[in-house]
Amino acid sequence: MANPSENLIQLCRAAVEAHREATAVPYTPEGWAPWLEASAVFQAAVTEEARRDPKQSRYALEQAAKKAVLHPELDEAAS
């Protein structure tokens, strides 16, 4: 199982929050820009973290970070 760093989880959390803010109001390019930027930063960090640790697949690392942010109750239930 992939084990994302705390930094990766924080970047994912920032992208999720930016998405929530962007979709809470009618679309404008300026309104979505922070979400797109936060998502790009998160994706670049996932790629870099996976590159540094070849034992973790990029896909599994991304999914583990998203699970930790979007479904923390699943991690608590497993403990």
N, C-alpha and C positions, 0 to 999 in steps of 0.2 A: 504494500500500500504506500502511496506517495505521502510524503511528509513536507508540506509547504512551510517555508519560513514565516516567522511572525511578520516580517516586512511584506511578504507576498500577500498574506491575509489582510494586512492593513491597506495595501493598494487595491485589493479586490473590494474591500469594504468601501473605499473611497469611490470606486467606479459604480458600485451598486447605489450608493447614496446620490451620486451625480445623476444616475439614471432615474431615480425616484424624483428628484427635483426637476429634471428635464421633461418628464412625462406628466408632471402635475399641472402643467400649464399648456396652452396651445403651442403648437410647433413654431419655432423660429430658428434659423440657423445659429443665431447668437445664443439662444437658450440651450441648444443641444451641444454647443462647442465644448463646454466643460466636461460633459459626459464622454464625448468622443475622445477628448484628450486623456481623461482618466482611464478610459478603456485601452487606449494605445499604450499608455505607461504600464498598465497592468500586464498586457500581452507581451510587451518587451521584457518585463521582469520575469515572466513565466519562462520565456525562451532562454533568457540568460541563466536562470536558476537550473533549468533542465540541462543546459550545456555544461554547467559546472559539475553536475552530478549525473553521469551517464546511467546510473542505476535506476533513475526515475524518468519515466517517459514524460514528455511535455504535456500530452493529453491528460495523463493521470494526475500530474501536478496541478494543472489548471482546474480539473474537476474537484480535487481535494480542497483547494483554496475556496472554490465556490461553495462546496458543501459546508465548510467551516463557517462561512459567512451567512449563507442563506438558510442552512438547516443545522444550527448548532445543537439542537435538541437530539439529533441523531448521534453526535459524538458523546453527549452526556449519557444517553441510554446505553451505549456500548461500554461505558466505564463501570 
